[in-house]
Amino acid sequence: MAQALQLARRGLGQTTPNPCVGCVLVRDGDIIGEGFTQPAGQNHAEIEALADASSRHGDARGATAYVTLEPCSHYGLTPPCVEALIGAGIHRVVAAMEDPNPLVSGQGLEKLRAAGIAAACGLMAAEAEALNIGFVSRMTRGRPWLRLKIAASLDGKTALNNGRSQWITGAPARLDGHRWRARACAILTGIGTVREDDPRLSVRGVETNRQPLKVVVDSRLELPLTAQVLEGGNTLVAAASADAAKIEALASWGAEVVVLPNSRGKVDLAGLMAELARRGINEIHAEAGLKLNGSLLREGLVDELLLYLAPMLLGDAARGMFDLPELADLAGRYDLKLVDLARVGEDIRILARPGECRTRRNQGRAG
């Protein structure tokens, strides 16, 4: 199963809207076939592994299939994998986790058992879920997994007051950030960041077979037609205003506008998440300014923080990470759970998720 998970990682960022899955076929203690899910519309991991076994050993009859996700049991862009496994004479199937897709959700395992194939589930389930955390989020919560990336100084500043922020972190950290971009289905930013930094929102310096969707939150449709984010199309603009002339102008550059106003005349961010989920977006990589960062956090839409801290100080006058209201009591703070801590070049990378604070809120101060 560990080998199957390694194979699945090779599909990260390549299989949207499908999950990345790996499969290993074992017979008499030997690996006879391997495969991982290809881009949407192409072979799933099980089919790749069966084809590998056929080319190397003639067939996979009597083998055990180790697969990182329950084999699919429905017709989508490809036929059900359970039928291929049954037809190939597979003796046993071990899945890491059940497919959270309601169209499958245990039915694949049941069809295998009904065909006389031993089927088990749960081996290395946590690792498998972590690999497809965005797909699981979309299937179970109806919204993508949102990872918010921030580069900051040690005193928590992301830019000078004049907006200059290039570059706070070093080249290794910036390249690492592009690796995280590459695994995402969409890269999200706000109009403020577009005006000040004119980002391309593309994956660079990292091998990838596709560029993520570029999403700009722009309530009043102020996006300049000269913005680099419009180059090459594949851009979605979320607005609160339906300005027909501007929508038409953006469309001429290959951009699509979705109008999602909330009661305050801003973009309905939760509605945007639902719309992106409807489009098959599993993971969102957000790189924005303190206002949009604060809005995403306040509305409970941030699932993970990817924070790069550079060994420098920018002072109180520089810009912070989030626009959040002043607290009168520590009970209103946002607690985070550290997931990972690593050094990248001269910078520190922190991966954290909203969660319970490790110290008790009601614990009294030391005297």
Buried (B, 14 or more C-beta within 10 A) or exposed (E): BEBBBBBBEEBBBBBBBBBBBBBBBBBEEEBBBBBBBBEBEBBBBBBBBBBBBBEEBEBBEEBBBBBBBBBBBBEBEBEBBBBBBBEBEBBBBBBBBBBBBEEBBEBBBEBBEEBEBEBEBEBBBEBBBEBBBBBBBBBEBEBBBBBBBBBBBEEBBBBBEEBEBEEBBBEBBBBBBBBBBBBBBBBBBBBBBBBBBEBBBBBEEBEBEEBBBBBBBBBBBBBEEEBBBBBEEBBBBBBBBEBEEBBEBBEEBEBBBBBBBBEEEBBBBBBBBBBBBEBBBBBBBBBBBBBBBBBBBBEEBBBBBBBBBBEBEBEEEBBBBBBBEEEEEEEEEEEBEEBEEEEBBEBBBBBBEBEEEEEEEEEEEEE
